């Protein structure tokens, strides 16, 4: 195992070079993107052991993305819902920083939206729309390696 060295400030990644794709279409108007996997488990106790442990029972994925309002982005999704369809989406996020030299890219599959903003605005402010929902699959196509692992 390599000895861990302190990274230089340039290796700390800035979100300025983060990108987001909605069904393969890049969204330059992205403000923020977050995807998480929650580990769902049940508590396990053993006789004579004071510690609670857990048994993994499943996983669930959630995401949140904020976009500056440029298009009626979710209209077709909303129309599909209105007609009884359950459309699924593919989202991809990529984070790079020229000073770091690495890129991390993750694709979320089988995504759905929990809410659709039909109209949002505040007088005198840039309009942003927030979308959140879930997914059942993900894959990394690139990662930033840890030199000490």
BAFI-3210 file (N, C-alpha, C; in Angstrom, 3 decimals, decimal comma, padded with zeros to 6 digits):
// residues 149
n [1|2|3|4|5|6|7|8|9|10|11|12|13|14|15|16|17|18|19|20|21|22|23|24|25|26|27|28|29|30|31|32|33|34|35|36|37|38|39|40|41|42|43|44|45|46|47|48|49|50|51|52|53|54|55|56|57|58|59|60|61|62|63|64|65|66|67|68|69|70|71|72|73|74|75|76|77|78|79|80|81|82|83|84|85|86|87|88|89|90|91|92|93|94|95|96|97|98|99|100|101|102|103|104|105|106|107|108|109|110|111|112|113|114|115|116|117|118|119|120|121|122|123|124|125|126|127|128|129|130|131|132|133|134|135|136|137|138|139|140|141|142|143|144|145|146|147|148|149]
n.u [000,832|000,549|001,972|-000,097|-000,293|-000,546|-002,974|-002,552|-003,913|-004,946|-005,850|-008,299|-011,619|-013,602|-017,006|-017,549|-016,899|-018,761|-021,066|-024,259|-026,487|-029,618|-031,422|-029,443|-029,048|-027,169|-027,254|-026,526|-027,411|-027,410|-027,449|-027,030|-026,359|-027,115|-026,680|-027,644|-027,138|-029,071|-028,681|-030,639|-031,536|-031,920|-031,980|-029,807|-029,450|-027,371|-027,230|-025,784|-024,195|-023,546|-023,601|-025,490|-026,046|-026,301|-028,255|-028,058|-030,775|-031,602|-031,305|-031,769|-032,133|-031,702|-032,095|-031,357|-031,745|-030,985|-031,987|-031,431|-034,106|-034,697|-035,909|-039,057|-038,648|-039,680|-042,140|-043,011|-042,653|-044,495|-046,842|-046,885|-047,322|-049,874|-051,355|-051,312|-048,967|-045,783|-043,065|-039,540|-036,258|-032,852|-030,089|-027,042|-024,117|-021,175|-018,040|-015,327|-012,083|-009,805|-007,427|-007,193|-007,042|-008,447|-011,480|-014,796|-017,501|-020,880|-023,643|-027,102|-029,710|-033,002|-034,635|-036,994|-039,284|-040,300|-041,758|-043,063|-042,228|-044,570|-044,786|-042,655|-041,539|-039,917|-040,253|-037,867|-035,740|-033,487|-034,904|-035,159|-035,563|-036,351|-035,781|-036,553|-036,166|-036,132|-034,021|-032,987|-030,598|-027,054|-023,924|-020,406|-018,477|-016,110|-013,595|-011,916|-008,865|-007,538|-004,392|-003,344|-004,563]
n.v [-001,168|002,192|005,171|007,695|010,864|014,389|016,020|018,495|021,845|022,238|019,745|019,404|019,157|021,281|022,156|023,518|022,351|020,381|018,285|017,447|015,061|014,481|011,900|011,452|013,982|016,833|019,079|022,135|024,046|023,178|023,453|022,093|018,700|015,608|012,293|009,406|006,301|004,469|002,332|-000,184|-001,806|-004,311|-004,369|-006,388|-008,390|-010,109|-012,643|-011,830|-009,861|-006,471|-004,734|-003,428|-004,707|-004,970|-006,337|-006,292|-005,580|-004,548|-002,055|001,414|004,009|007,524|010,782|014,254|017,069|020,327|022,746|025,610|027,488|027,011|025,569|023,862|021,404|018,987|018,506|016,504|014,222|014,712|014,709|012,038|010,770|011,750|010,375|007,860|006,406|005,185|006,628|006,041|007,219|008,107|009,261|011,118|012,060|013,992|014,767|016,818|018,339|020,555|021,124|019,014|016,762|014,409|012,514|011,813|009,824|008,980|006,944|006,879|004,557|003,516|005,587|007,642|010,384|012,051|014,331|016,969|020,115|022,336|025,072|027,560|030,431|033,444|036,784|038,916|037,127|034,533|031,797|028,569|025,062|022,212|018,797|015,625|012,193|008,632|005,727|002,573|001,483|001,876|002,933|003,342|004,981|006,239|006,951|008,666|007,861|006,767|007,307|005,899|003,510]
n.w [000,000|-000,854|000,544|001,782|000,336|000,790|-001,132|-003,720|-003,844|-006,423|-007,223|-006,062|-006,948|-008,943|-009,382|-011,685|-014,099|-014,470|-016,135|-017,587|-018,944|-020,496|-021,467|-023,443|-024,478|-024,096|-021,351|-021,091|-019,410|-016,830|-013,297|-010,912|-009,931|-008,470|-007,489|-005,713|-003,998|-001,888|000,842|001,796|004,678|007,272|010,809|012,674|015,476|017,754|020,209|023,280|022,195|022,165|020,087|017,385|014,202|010,613|007,936|004,530|002,505|000,141|-002,499|-003,280|-005,639|-005,943|-007,398|-007,980|-009,946|-011,002|-013,262|-015,295|-016,616|-019,911|-021,896|-022,502|-021,005|-019,786|-020,934|-022,844|-021,299|-019,243|-020,783|-021,634|-019,148|-018,575|-020,433|-019,418|-019,633|-018,461|-018,681|-019,069|-018,334|-019,218|-017,540|-017,396|-015,727|-015,670|-014,376|-014,369|-014,122|-015,304|-013,895|-012,164|-013,801|-014,116|-014,859|-013,930|-014,657|-014,606|-015,413|-015,139|-015,161|-016,241|-015,148|-013,371|-012,918|-009,968|-009,589|-011,657|-012,625|-013,671|-014,034|-012,907|-011,324|-010,183|-009,630|-011,073|-010,886|-012,034|-013,665|-012,386|-012,671|-010,771|-010,792|-009,540|-008,642|-009,108|-009,739|-011,178|-011,910|-012,446|-013,885|-013,979|-016,317|-016,388|-013,971|-011,277|-010,235|-007,085|-005,949|-003,826|-003,479]
ca.u [000,000|001,315|001,738|-000,970|000,300|-001,532|-003,177|-002,387|-005,216|-005,411|-006,479|-009,669|-012,434|-014,620|-018,203|-017,659|-016,749|-019,732|-022,014|-025,413|-027,205|-030,990|-031,673|-028,406|-028,954|-026,450|-027,980|-025,537|-028,041|-027,422|-026,953|-026,501|-026,790|-026,706|-027,251|-027,270|-027,664|-029,377|-028,596|-031,771|-031,169|-032,633|-031,102|-029,550|-028,873|-026,948|-027,213|-024,519|-023,463|-024,182|-023,642|-026,461|-025,448|-027,377|-028,287|-028,512|-031,974|-031,811|-030,764|-032,655|-031,400|-032,407|-031,327|-031,912|-031,046|-031,530|-031,680|-031,952|-035,214|-034,407|-036,860|-040,133|-037,933|-040,403|-043,490|-043,349|-042,750|-045,782|-047,895|-046,927|-047,975|-051,289|-052,004|-051,224|-047,674|-044,760|-041,815|-038,276|-035,231|-031,448|-029,362|-025,603|-023,373|-019,732|-017,342|-013,898|-011,450|-008,518|-006,317|-007,110|-006,608|-009,285|-012,901|-015,684|-018,752|-021,814|-024,906|-028,239|-030,653|-034,364|-034,959|-038,332|-039,432|-041,307|-042,550|-042,749|-042,615|-045,283|-044,413|-041,974|-040,788|-039,923|-039,994|-036,520|-034,745|-033,299|-035,802|-034,584|-036,497|-035,725|-036,364|-036,026|-036,811|-035,376|-033,435|-032,705|-029,292|-026,035|-022,601|-019,342|-017,674|-014,774|-013,409|-010,655|-008,258|-006,831|-003,046|-002,957|-005,352]
ca.v [000,000|003,430|006,152|008,771|012,192|015,467|016,518|019,927|022,489|022,070|018,433|019,491|019,344|022,324|021,763|024,315|021,480|019,293|018,252|016,589|014,682|013,991|011,014|011,632|015,382|017,590|020,209|023,125|024,911|022,514|024,193|021,100|017,321|014,703|010,940|008,648|004,958|004,226|000,928|-000,544|-002,979|-004,620|-004,501|-007,752|-008,479|-011,442|-012,870|-011,537|-008,810|-005,180|-003,967|-003,717|-004,823|-004,927|-007,218|-005,554|-006,162|-003,991|-000,733|002,316|005,141|008,792|011,855|015,595|017,914|021,674|023,292|026,926|027,342|027,396|024,827|023,127|020,140|017,788|018,485|015,194|013,291|014,990|014,259|010,569|010,423|012,086|009,350|006,572|005,758|005,373|006,730|005,920|008,111|007,827|010,476|010,929|013,177|013,884|015,783|016,894|019,598|020,555|021,150|017,681|015,843|013,217|012,654|010,802|009,826|007,942|006,894|006,339|003,932|003,247|006,720|008,222|011,643|012,049|015,539|017,741|021,519|022,834|026,476|028,077|031,666|034,449|038,050|039,459|036,070|033,502|030,674|027,231|023,971|021,089|017,490|014,576|010,907|007,440|004,913|001,205|001,012|002,883|002,419|004,323|004,767|006,732|007,309|009,321|006,857|007,143|006,752|005,118|002,280]
ca.w [000,000|-000,951|001,595|001,321|000,328|000,781|-002,491|-003,920|-004,021|-007,804|-007,385|-005,569|-008,150|-008,983|-010,127|-012,909|-015,267|-014,388|-017,252|-017,381|-020,158|-020,321|-022,618|-024,454|-024,888|-023,074|-020,758|-020,659|-018,429|-015,520|-012,142|-009,982|-010,147|-007,396|-007,550|-004,516|-003,780|-000,476|001,215|002,644|005,464|008,504|011,961|013,141|016,822|018,159|021,645|023,937|021,475|022,404|018,845|016,341|012,878|009,640|006,770|003,354|001,919|-001,195|-002,809|-004,006|-006,198|-006,083|-008,031|-008,056|-010,915|-011,169|-014,582|-015,616|-017,566|-021,285|-022,718|-021,816|-021,063|-019,354|-021,490|-023,427|-020,176|-018,599|-021,695|-021,546|-017,886|-018,696|-021,248|-018,728|-019,854|-017,426|-019,438|-018,336|-018,858|-018,928|-017,191|-017,241|-015,179|-015,842|-013,610|-014,702|-013,777|-016,011|-012,949|-011,558|-014,843|-014,174|-015,176|-013,382|-015,410|-014,179|-016,144|-014,391|-016,091|-015,777|-014,274|-013,425|-012,199|-008,909|-009,775|-012,855|-012,473|-014,844|-014,151|-011,725|-011,530|-009,135|-010,286|-010,956|-010,656|-013,054|-013,403|-012,320|-012,419|-010,085|-011,063|-008,687|-008,883|-008,766|-010,810|-010,727|-012,361|-012,731|-014,253|-014,145|-017,525|-016,055|-012,575|-010,919|-009,363|-005,870|-006,101|-002,657|-003,388]
c.u [000,883|001,006|000,904|-000,231|-000,811|-001,705|-002,912|-003,771|-005,795|-006,103|-007,920|-010,562|-013,482|-015,801|-018,401|-017,616|-017,624|-020,736|-023,104|-026,105|-028,563|-031,309|-030,702|-028,229|-028,286|-027,274|-026,945|-026,085|-028,120|-026,807|-026,342|-027,090|-026,260|-027,415|-026,726|-027,855|-027,854|-029,333|-029,719|-031,430|-032,065|-031,615|-031,027|-028,900|-028,503|-026,892|-025,826|-023,712|-024,209|-024,328|-024,802|-025,710|-026,580|-027,160|-028,816|-029,667|-032,238|-031,196|-031,862|-031,840|-032,277|-031,488|-032,089|-031,077|-031,764|-031,043|-032,220|-033,020|-034,789|-035,465|-038,003|-039,691|-038,788|-041,811|-043,864|-043,472|-044,108|-046,937|-048,022|-047,638|-049,486|-052,053|-051,847|-049,926|-046,734|-043,402|-040,596|-037,209|-033,847|-030,763|-027,880|-025,003|-021,890|-019,079|-015,858|-013,376|-010,077|-007,309|-006,112|-006,604|-007,449|-010,719|-013,659|-017,017|-019,615|-023,099|-025,950|-029,241|-031,983|-034,806|-036,411|-038,328|-040,524|-042,250|-042,127|-043,172|-043,293|-044,957|-043,814|-041,328|-040,892|-039,473|-038,567|-035,433|-034,649|-034,182|-035,021|-035,706|-035,728|-036,506|-035,724|-036,786|-035,906|-034,825|-033,147|-031,377|-028,335|-024,752|-021,641|-018,607|-016,281|-014,744|-012,064|-009,997|-007,530|-005,442|-002,622|-003,734|-004,790]
c.v [001,239|004,354|007,287|010,092|013,226|015,959|018,024|020,550|022,323|020,742|018,403|019,909|020,421|021,822|022,541|023,448|020,233|019,406|017,228|016,339|014,089|013,196|011,283|013,057|016,190|018,793|021,204|024,026|024,279|023,417|023,239|019,736|016,492|013,376|010,165|007,244|004,799|002,725|000,644|-001,828|-003,171|-004,826|-005,958|-007,661|-009,932|-011,514|-012,583|-010,434|-007,494|-004,352|-004,406|-003,769|-004,721|-005,937|-006,382|-006,307|-005,646|-002,608|000,113|003,520|006,367|009,811|013,162|016,375|019,258|022,209|024,704|026,732|027,897|026,791|024,307|021,665|018,917|017,676|017,112|014,129|013,454|014,508|012,745|010,126|010,632|011,028|007,943|005,822|006,079|005,454|006,604|006,702|007,562|009,162|010,141|012,214|012,934|015,062|015,701|018,240|019,588|020,523|019,794|016,664|014,588|013,553|011,502|010,930|008,666|008,081|006,225|005,785|003,651|004,310|007,148|009,511|011,500|013,241|016,218|019,182|022,005|024,305|026,903|029,400|032,548|035,742|038,542|038,427|035,149|032,316|029,365|026,233|022,837|019,819|016,492|013,294|009,767|006,743|003,533|000,666|002,167|002,184|003,592|003,991|005,362|007,118|007,996|008,435|007,498|006,520|005,854|003,821|001,249]
c.w [000,000|000,210|001,027|001,420|000,255|-000,657|-002,557|-004,119|-005,426|-008,050|-006,876|-006,731|-007,950|-009,807|-011,416|-014,160|-015,155|-015,520|-016,964|-018,713|-019,781|-021,577|-023,771|-024,936|-023,774|-022,634|-020,239|-019,564|-017,042|-014,457|-011,133|-010,310|-008,995|-007,594|-006,349|-004,592|-002,276|-000,237|002,198|003,381|006,665|009,616|012,392|014,522|017,098|019,688|022,207|023,279|021,661|021,125|017,965|015,029|011,865|008,530|005,611|002,721|000,507|-001,314|-003,441|-004,449|-006,287|-006,744|-007,876|-009,050|-010,986|-012,510|-014,691|-016,691|-018,923|-022,208|-021,847|-021,786|-020,756|-019,953|-022,034|-022,344|-019,491|-019,470|-021,683|-020,272|-017,974|-019,496|-020,651|-018,941|-018,700|-018,122|-018,536|-019,080|-018,539|-018,672|-017,055|-016,685|-015,365|-015,142|-013,927|-014,213|-014,437|-015,082|-012,288|-012,559|-014,963|-014,529|-014,532|-014,109|-014,946|-015,003|-015,268|-015,393|-015,402|-014,771|-014,454|-012,625|-011,150|-009,031|-011,063|-012,607|-013,760|-015,098|-012,829|-012,107|-010,298|-009,792|-010,016|-010,745|-011,874|-012,687|-013,449|-012,070|-011,769|-010,392|-010,103|-008,980|-008,472|-009,990|-010,257|-011,241|-012,579|-013,171|-014,383|-015,437|-017,368|-014,577|-012,393|-009,885|-008,183|-005,953|-004,936|-002,519|-004,346]
res [x|x|x|x|x|x|x|x|x|x|x|x|x|x|x|x|x|x|x|x|x|x|x|x|x|x|x|x|x|x|x|x|x|x|x|x|x|x|x|x|x|x|x|x|x|x|x|x|x|x|x|x|x|x|x|x|x|x|x|x|x|x|x|x|x|x|x|x|x|x|x|x|x|x|x|x|x|x|x|x|x|x|x|x|x|x|x|x|x|x|x|x|x|x|x|x|x|x|x|x|x|x|x|x|x|x|x|x|x|x|x|x|x|x|x|x|x|x|x|x|x|x|x|x|x|x|x|x|x|x|x|x|x|x|x|x|x|x|x|x|x|x|x|x|x|x|x|x|x]
***
